[in-house]
Amino acid sequence: MKLFGRGKVRDVYAGPVGDRLLIVTTDRISAFDYILPTGIPDKGRVLTQMTLFWLEFLRDIVPNHYLSSSIEGLPPEMAGRSMWVKRCEMFPVECVVRGYLSGSGWKDYQKTGSVCGIALPAGLRESDKLPEPIFTPATKAESGHDENISLEEAGKLIGMETAARLRDLTLAVYRKASAYALTKGIIIADTKLEFGTVDGEITLADEVLTPDSSRFWRADAYEPARAQLSFDKQFVRDYLESIHWNKQPPAPALPAEVAAKTAEKYKEAYRILSGREL
């Protein structure tokens, strides 16, 4: 099969039929925009199975690109980490929604009192819940860091009507998913979605509400004004900060215990949210 595209985590192949693609999720992990030389065991399987769970859960809100998980004719090691999807014309915008103040949003707020041009109340602390979830889109970067933009700037890229529609869909997905996750003891602080079109219809694509694309916090340990206990790759970021990596290549390898602990966190998030074992 012909390699169609390669991201930090996923390899995409063109199928034998022109309107299908095969997405294979690897165990690669990136942090601070660099792929680390150490993989996370079973990470690709967790991300794929988590995405499939959410695609089914959210299908009443927006159509998605999923077709099949069949690996007939493919190597057995692709089982559980591969999915056939419809080929989408992807929008050049990352659809980010934030329900809590964290990450780059917290940094932005400290400097400007707003996030992506959206003014927020004064006096908010790190990890505070926002009065309402906010849509904070970003540009897609083939390499390097995605850049936060305003809704109006997104409108210049894809048209204001389309940008508003993606905002509404992103907020609807977040509200349904975060309400469900809270019943399982997990706060979804923020997440990033991607959309495209299939035959002119807006379609949810790529990964959905995974530990790579979201911040998952333990609800029973939630306490504002500090960083939170999480089920996502923040554990890896924290380790890299602790060794004072300058965030320039080459990226450092992870100790075996950090990789194993990260794998445990990813699997635990999947188990809690889906009610299934990997």
N, C-alpha and C positions, 0 to 999 in steps of 0.2 A: 504494500500500500504506500501511497505517496504521502510524505509528511506535509501537512497543510499549514501547520503553525506550531510554534513551541513557546510556551510561556515560562514563568518562573517555576510553576508546579506541573502544568498540564502539557501533554503532547497531543496534537490534534492531527488525525489522518483523514484524507479524502477517501470515501468509500467507493465501491464499484459502481454505485448509482450516484449521479451527479448532485442530487439534493440531500445526500446524507453525509454526515461526518462521524468519526469515531473519536470520542474524547477519552484519553487514558490519563488518569490522575496518578502521578508518581509519588514517591515518598520524599521528594525534595522539599526543603523548607527554605523560605527566604526571610530575611530580617533586615530592616534598614535598607531595603532595596537591593540586597545582595543575596544570591543563592549560597547557602552554606555548604561546605564539603561533606557534612554529615547529614544523612537522611534520618527520618523519624519512622521507626518500624510501623507498618500497616497504616500509615497516615493517608495514603491514597485511597485505601478501602474505606476508611472512616469518612473522608470528605465526599466520596461518591455516594455511599449509603445514606449519609446525612442529607445530601442534596436530593436524593430520590424520595426520602421521607417527606421533606418540605414541599417538593413539587406536587406530591399527591395531596398534601394538607392544604395547599394554597390554590388548587386548580379552579376553585369557584370564583377566585378574584381575577386571575389572569391566565391565559393559555401559556403553555411552556413548550420547549423544544424536544422533550424526551420522546424517544421511540421504543427502545429496547435495550436490555442488558445482555443479550445473547453474545456469547463469544465463540460460536460455532466457526471452526476454521482458523481460530486465533490461538496463540500460545496460552496454556492454562494459567500462567502467572498473571494474565490480564483479568482473571475472574474477580468480580467484586469491585474492581477499580476502573471499569470501562463502561461507557454507555454510548449507544447510537442515538444521534440527535438529528433533527432537521437543520439544514443549513440556514442560518439567519443573516440578514443584513444588519450588522450590529451598529448601534448608536455610539458615537465617539465620546460618550459621557459615562462616568461612573455615577451610579445613583446611590448616594450615601444618605442614611437617615440616622439621626442622633436623638436618643431619648434621655441621655445622661451626658454630663460634661466631662470628657476624658480625651486623652490623646492629643492630636493636633488641634481639636476643637478647644480644649482647655488652654493650650498655649496661645491660640488666637484670641480667646476671651481675655486672658491676662493682659495682652498687649492692647486690645482695642475695645473690649467690652461687648464684642459681637463675635459671631461665627459665620464666616462666608457672607458677610454683609448683613446678617440678621442680628439686630440689636437684642440683647438679652438683659434681664433685670440686673441691677448692680448687686454686688455682695455675694454672688454665687461662689461655691467652693468646688474644689476638684471632686468629681464623682457625684455631684448634686444631680437630682432628677430635674429635668427641664420642665417648665410649665406645660409645654406641649412638645411632642416630637418635632424636629425641624429637618427639612430637606436641604442637604449641603452637597451639591454635586461636585465632581472633580473631573479634570481632563484625564484621559488615559495616556500613560507614558509607556512606550515600548521598552525603554530603559530609563532608570532613574526614578524619581519620585513623582507620583500623581500630584497635580496642582489643584488646590481647592478653588472653586469659582462660584459666582453667584448664579441664581436662577436666570437672571437677565443675560449673563454671559453664556449660559447653557443655551438660552433661546437664540442667541446669535449663531450658534453652531448647528442647531437642529430645528430651529423654528420655535417661536414662543408657545404656540398651541401644543406642539409635541412635548416640549419641556414641561409644561403645566400638567399634561397627561401623565408623564413619567413621574412627576412629583406626587400626584394623587395616587398612582398605583403603588409607588414605593412606600408611602405613608400607610396605605391600606394593608399592604403585606406586613409591615412592621407592627402595626397595631394588633393584627390577628395573631401573628407569631409570638409577639412579646407577652400578650395576655395568656396564651397557652403555656409558654415557657415558665411563666411565674407560678402556674399551678404545679409545676414540677420542681420548683425551688431554684430556678435559674432566671436571672435578670439578663435580658439582651440589651446591653447598654447602647450599642450601635451596630450597624451592619451595612454592607455594600452589596448592591444588586447590579446586574447588567441586563439590558433589554435590547432586542433587535426587532426586526419585522420578518414575518413569513407571509408571503402573498399579501403584503400591505397591512397585516394585522400585528399589533404590538404583542411581543412574545417574551416571556421570561426565559433567560438563558444562562449558561455557564454554571458556576457553583452558587448555591443558595443557602444562606444562614449556616455556614460552617464555622468551625473554630478558627479557620484561616481568614475568613471575611467578616468576622463579627467579634465583639467582645462579650463573652459569657461570664457573668459573675455569680458567685454563690449568694443567693438571697438571704440565707440565714446568717451570713457573716457581713452583710452590707453595712457600711458605715461611711457617710460622707466625710469629706475633708482629707481623704487619703486614697492611695491606690487600693484596689480591691483584690480579693482572692478570686482567681479566674480559672476557666477551663480552656483557655485559648493559648496562643503562642506568646503571650506576655511573659510566660516563664522563661522562654528562650531569650526574649529581649532583655529581661532582667539579668540573666546570666551574662550576656554580652556587655551590658552596662557595668557589671561588677568587675569585669576584667579590663575595663577602660579601653576597649577596642576603639580605634579612631574612626571607624565606619568608612574605611577606605580599603580597597583590595590589597592583599588577598583576605577574604573572610576567614575567620578562625574556625577550626573544627570544634564540635561540641564534645565534651566528655560523655562517655557511654551512659553514665547515670543521668545526665541532663536529657539526653535523647530518650532514654527509657521512661523517665518521669513525664516528659512531654507526651509520649505515646499513651501513657496511662490517662492523662488529663483528657486527651482527645477521645479516647474510647469511653471514658466515664461520661463525658458530655453526650455522646451518641446514645449510650445506654439509658441515661436519665430522660433525655428528650423523646427518644423513639420507643422506649420500653422494650427494646430488642438487644440481643447480644450480637456482636460483630460476627 
